[in-house]
Amino acid sequence: MASLANWVPKTELGKEVMEGKVTSLDEVFAAGRKIKEPEIIDKLLPNLKTEIIFVGGSSGKGGGKRRTPTKRTTRMHRSGRRYTISAVAIIGNGNGYFGIGKSESKEHRAAIEKATQNAKLAIMPVRRSCGSWECACNEKHSIPVEVSGKSGSVSVLLKPAPKGIGLCISDESKKIMHIAGIRDIWSKSHGNTGSRVNAAFALYNAFKAINRMKLAEIEENKPAAVAEAAV
């Protein structure tokens, strides 16, 4: 990666990663350390995947709406119109790590690049399990418990689904589930779900809510059939 070739670590964690003293993100999160350099993620997750959430839109032929990767907003000043480009990027390894970032710039490419860097700084592990009473296979294909997340006017409820159900969620949100490593999920959303920015961050906050749960709390909220199968 070009960014790593000229990388000069500025933080203690960055220096330890460069020297090979820290070799995985699991070590970083187990120690509760904060990531302040995006190059750390490039170094520890070489198989990183990046996706863009299509947050913008333009009028298409016949009155439809064509989705675009970035959103342009306009403000009027005495000197004339000023445009701002905003973008939302998600990253992950498809196997339990996920991050999301938002940024604004005057150019499309710069906005996407900044959003990607911010997503790397916001990366976190995603707790996966088989929390569905209909399955109880103990594989990491869904989430362990029912959880909700909220951002702006959008709230989303995620429920564990049995193996083979697939992703019962909006098409744009499927990007998030795929990149986080979740293959089966039930979902229900409320609010202005047309706001894809809020919808994406609502899912991110749902993942954070699972991470904040203690193991005993997760076991307590699991259906009885799942708890018996795990014994």
C-alpha positions as CSV (number, residue, x, y, z in Angstrom):
1,M,0.0,0.0,0.0
2,A,1.3,3.4,-1.0
3,S,0.2,5.0,2.2
4,L,2.3,2.6,4.3
5,A,5.5,3.1,2.2
6,N,5.9,6.7,3.5
7,W,4.2,6.2,6.9
8,V,6.1,7.7,9.9
9,P,4.2,6.7,13.1
10,K,3.4,9.5,15.4
11,T,1.6,7.6,18.2
12,E,3.0,4.9,20.6
13,L,0.6,2.4,19.2
14,G,1.6,3.2,15.6
15,K,5.3,2.7,16.5
16,E,4.5,-0.7,18.1
17,V,2.6,-1.8,15.0
18,M,5.4,-0.7,12.7
19,E,8.0,-2.5,14.9
20,G,5.9,-5.7,14.9
21,K,5.2,-5.6,18.7
22,V,1.4,-5.5,18.0
23,T,0.3,-7.8,15.2
24,S,-3.5,-7.9,15.3
25,L,-6.5,-5.7,16.0
26,D,-7.7,-8.1,18.6
27,E,-4.7,-7.2,20.8
28,V,-5.5,-3.5,20.3
29,F,-9.1,-3.8,21.4
30,A,-8.4,-6.2,24.2
31,A,-6.1,-3.6,25.7
32,G,-8.7,-0.9,25.2
33,R,-6.3,1.3,23.1
34,K,-7.4,4.1,20.8
35,I,-6.5,4.1,17.2
36,K,-5.5,7.6,16.0
37,E,-3.7,6.7,12.7
38,P,-5.5,5.1,9.8
39,E,-2.3,3.4,8.7
40,I,-2.6,1.1,11.7
41,I,-5.6,-0.4,10.1
42,D,-3.9,-0.7,6.7
43,K,-1.1,-2.6,8.4
44,L,-3.1,-4.9,10.6
45,L,-6.0,-5.6,8.1
46,P,-4.4,-6.1,4.7
47,N,-7.5,-7.6,3.3
48,L,-9.6,-4.6,4.1
49,K,-12.7,-3.9,2.0
50,T,-14.2,-0.5,1.3
51,E,-17.7,0.4,0.1
52,I,-19.4,3.7,-0.5
53,I,-23.0,4.3,0.8
54,F,-24.9,6.1,-2.0
55,V,-26.2,9.1,0.0
56,G,-26.9,11.4,-2.9
57,G,-29.4,11.6,-5.7
58,S,-30.2,13.4,-8.9
59,S,-33.4,13.6,-10.9
60,G,-33.5,10.9,-13.7
61,K,-35.6,10.5,-16.8
62,G,-39.3,10.0,-16.2
63,G,-39.3,11.6,-12.7
64,G,-37.2,8.9,-11.1
65,K,-34.2,9.4,-8.8
66,R,-30.7,8.2,-9.7
67,R,-28.6,7.5,-6.6
68,T,-25.1,9.0,-6.5
69,P,-22.1,8.2,-4.2
70,T,-21.9,11.7,-2.9
71,K,-24.3,14.4,-1.9
72,R,-24.0,18.0,-2.9
73,T,-25.4,20.8,-0.8
74,T,-25.5,24.5,-1.7
75,R,-25.3,27.6,0.4
76,M,-25.9,31.1,-0.8
77,H,-23.3,33.8,0.1
78,R,-22.8,37.3,-1.0
79,S,-20.2,36.1,-3.4
80,G,-22.5,33.5,-4.9
81,R,-23.3,29.8,-4.4
82,R,-20.9,27.6,-2.5
83,Y,-21.0,23.9,-2.9
84,T,-20.1,21.2,-0.3
85,I,-19.7,17.5,-1.2
86,S,-20.4,14.9,1.5
87,A,-19.7,11.2,1.4
88,V,-20.1,8.2,3.7
89,A,-17.7,5.2,3.5
90,I,-17.7,1.9,5.3
91,I,-14.8,-0.5,5.7
92,G,-14.4,-4.0,7.1
93,N,-12.7,-7.4,6.5
94,G,-15.9,-9.4,6.0
95,N,-15.1,-11.3,9.2
96,G,-16.1,-9.3,12.3
97,Y,-14.6,-5.8,11.8
98,F,-16.6,-2.8,10.7
99,G,-16.1,1.0,10.6
100,I,-18.0,3.9,9.1
101,G,-16.9,7.5,8.4
102,K,-18.5,10.7,7.0
103,S,-16.7,13.7,5.6
104,E,-17.2,16.8,3.6
105,S,-15.1,18.5,1.0
106,K,-15.2,20.7,-2.1
107,E,-14.4,17.8,-4.3
108,H,-15.9,14.3,-4.8
109,R,-12.7,12.3,-4.5
110,A,-11.4,14.3,-1.5
111,A,-14.7,13.7,0.3
112,I,-14.6,10.0,-0.3
113,E,-10.9,9.7,0.7
114,K,-11.5,11.6,4.0
115,A,-14.6,9.5,4.7
116,T,-12.6,6.3,4.2
117,Q,-9.8,7.6,6.6
118,N,-12.5,8.5,9.2
119,A,-14.0,5.0,8.9
120,K,-10.6,3.4,9.6
121,L,-10.4,5.5,12.8
122,A,-13.9,4.4,13.8
123,I,-13.4,0.6,13.2
124,M,-14.6,-1.8,15.8
125,P,-15.2,-5.5,16.3
126,V,-18.7,-6.8,15.6
127,R,-20.0,-9.4,18.0
128,R,-21.4,-12.3,15.9
129,S,-23.1,-15.4,17.0
130,C,-26.1,-17.6,16.4
131,G,-28.8,-16.0,18.6
132,S,-31.8,-17.4,16.9
133,W,-33.9,-20.0,18.6
134,E,-34.8,-21.5,15.2
135,C,-31.2,-22.4,14.5
136,A,-28.8,-22.6,17.5
137,C,-25.9,-23.8,15.4
138,N,-23.3,-21.9,17.4
139,E,-21.7,-20.5,14.2
140,K,-20.9,-16.8,13.7
141,H,-23.4,-16.0,11.0
142,S,-25.8,-13.6,12.8
143,I,-25.9,-11.5,16.0
144,P,-26.2,-12.9,19.5
145,V,-29.2,-10.9,20.7
146,E,-31.9,-8.6,19.6
147,V,-30.6,-5.0,19.6
148,S,-31.7,-1.5,18.5
149,G,-29.8,1.5,17.2
150,K,-30.8,5.1,16.5
151,S,-29.4,8.0,14.5
152,G,-31.4,11.2,13.9
153,S,-34.9,10.3,13.1
154,V,-34.0,6.7,12.1
155,S,-34.2,3.8,14.5
156,V,-33.5,0.2,13.5
157,L,-34.2,-3.1,15.3
158,L,-32.0,-6.0,14.5
159,K,-33.0,-9.6,15.4
160,P,-30.9,-12.8,15.1
161,A,-32.0,-14.9,12.1
162,P,-31.5,-18.7,11.5
163,K,-28.9,-19.9,9.0
164,G,-30.0,-19.6,5.4
165,I,-32.5,-16.8,5.9
166,G,-30.2,-14.2,4.4
167,L,-30.2,-10.5,4.9
168,C,-33.7,-9.2,5.4
169,I,-32.8,-5.6,5.3
170,S,-32.7,-2.7,2.7
171,D,-30.3,-3.1,-0.2
172,E,-28.0,-0.3,0.8
173,S,-27.8,-1.7,4.4
174,K,-26.8,-5.1,3.0
175,K,-23.4,-3.6,2.1
176,I,-22.9,-3.0,5.8
177,M,-23.9,-6.5,6.8
178,H,-21.7,-8.1,4.1
179,I,-18.6,-6.0,5.0
180,A,-19.1,-6.7,8.8
181,G,-19.4,-10.5,8.2
182,I,-23.1,-11.0,9.0
183,R,-24.9,-13.3,6.7
184,D,-28.4,-13.7,8.3
185,I,-30.5,-11.0,10.0
186,W,-34.0,-9.8,10.6
187,S,-34.6,-6.1,10.7
188,K,-37.3,-3.5,11.3
189,S,-36.8,0.3,10.9
190,H,-38.8,3.4,11.7
191,G,-38.4,7.1,10.8
192,N,-37.2,8.7,7.7
193,T,-35.3,5.7,6.3
194,G,-34.8,7.6,3.1
195,S,-32.0,9.3,4.9
196,R,-29.3,6.8,4.1
197,V,-26.7,8.6,6.3
198,N,-28.9,8.2,9.4
199,A,-29.8,4.6,8.4
200,A,-26.2,3.6,8.1
201,F,-25.2,5.2,11.4
202,A,-28.2,3.6,13.2
203,L,-26.8,0.2,12.2
204,Y,-23.4,1.3,13.5
205,N,-24.9,2.3,16.8
206,A,-26.7,-1.0,17.0
207,F,-23.3,-2.8,16.7
208,K,-21.9,-0.6,19.4
209,A,-24.8,-1.4,21.7
210,I,-24.0,-5.1,21.4
211,N,-20.3,-4.4,22.2
212,R,-21.3,-2.5,25.3
213,M,-23.3,-5.5,26.6
214,K,-21.6,-7.7,29.2
215,L,-21.4,-11.4,28.5
216,A,-23.8,-12.2,31.3
217,E,-26.3,-9.7,29.8
218,I,-26.1,-11.4,26.4
219,E,-26.6,-14.8,27.9
220,E,-29.6,-13.6,29.9
221,N,-31.3,-12.2,26.7
222,K,-30.7,-15.2,24.6
223,P,-33.8,-17.4,23.9
224,A,-33.9,-20.6,26.0
225,A,-33.4,-22.9,23.0
226,V,-30.2,-21.2,22.1
227,A,-28.9,-21.3,25.7
228,E,-29.6,-25.0,25.9
229,A,-27.9,-25.8,22.6
230,A,-24.7,-24.0,23.7
231,V,-24.4,-26.1,26.9
